[in-house]
Amino acid sequence: MIGIIDYGMGNLRSVQKAFERLGRGARILSSPESAMACDRIVLPGVGAFADGMSHLTEQGWADAIRQFIDSGRPFLGVCLGMQLLFEGSQEDAPCREQPVLGLGVLPGTVVRFEGDAYGPDGLKVPHMGWNCLEWNRQDPLLRGLPQQVYVYFVHSYHAVAAPGDDASIVSARSDYGGPFCGTVWRENLWGTQFHPEKSQKAGLQMLANFAEI
């Protein structure tokens, strides 16, 4: 069974419907106690990092997520759900040197794109729309997809792996004023900065791959 974590911050029904289109049942999980009965789990996410961590911690999901990942079963974080897997984020932080703490499953920090939402120059932030992925290693999540496949992004922040760990966890990159992490993969743990449930045929292929890992 595929479980989708409901912690008040995710586009749950869209993710569930995407799996249903593939003929794979997916159950929305309302309590951490239900997690260990699942074969694989998806952590979706829309919104701010600090709010997401508060919800996960207060509802008991933080420890349940770590326990599930430690069990070796497949786990997928989507957008904010991927960012929350890292050690911390500059979003809502008092300063860059004091990031808001995350789940700490992956080494690295989530940082903001350098841009201006209103100015005529530079990047427009948030980064919204279709962008392509490129990768240098074979990731089971991307099986059957061509290089430079287009996927749908909506985000102002992106993950930067800790020095020395980048090559071992970042499996695909996109580019927005420079390369940034598009997907992560380490053992049974995957994450996508984009929304596969909104990425049409390519996104459905990724979710199908995840369901079969």
QUIRAKA-V110534 format. One record per pair of residues at least 12 apart in sequence whose C-alpha atoms are under 6 Angstrom apart, sorted by the first residue. I is the first residue (numbers start at 1). GAP is how many residues later the second one is. Records with the same first field share a line. If there is no record, write none. Layout:
I->GAP ; GAP
This chain:
1->37 ; 38
2->24 ; 36 ; 38 ; 39
3->23 ; 24 ; 25 ; 35 ; 38
4->24 ; 25 ; 37 ; 38
5->24 ; 38
6->23 ; 24
9->36 ; 37
10->34 ; 35 ; 36
15->182
18->179
32->29 ; 32
40->33 ; 34 ; 35
41->34
42->33 ; 34 ; 35
43->34 ; 38
44->33 ; 34 ; 37
45->34 ; 35 ; 36
46->34
72->116
74->114 ; 115
75->114
76->114 ; 115
77->114
78->113 ; 114
79->113 ; 114 ; 115
82->109
84->18 ; 19
85->18 ; 19 ; 20 ; 21
86->16 ; 18 ; 19 ; 20 ; 21 ; 22
87->14 ; 15 ; 17 ; 20 ; 21 ; 22
88->12 ; 13 ; 14 ; 21
89->20 ; 21
90->21
107->54 ; 55
108->52 ; 53 ; 54
109->50 ; 51
110->48 ; 49 ; 50
111->46 ; 47
112->44 ; 45
113->44
125->31
126->29 ; 30
127->27 ; 28 ; 29
128->25 ; 26
129->23 ; 24
130->20 ; 21 ; 22
131->19 ; 20
132->16 ; 17 ; 18 ; 42
133->15 ; 16 ; 40 ; 41
134->13 ; 14 ; 38 ; 39
135->37
141->65 ; 68 ; 69
142->64
151->48
152->42 ; 43 ; 47
153->41
169->15 ; 16 ; 17
170->14
171->12 ; 13 ; 14
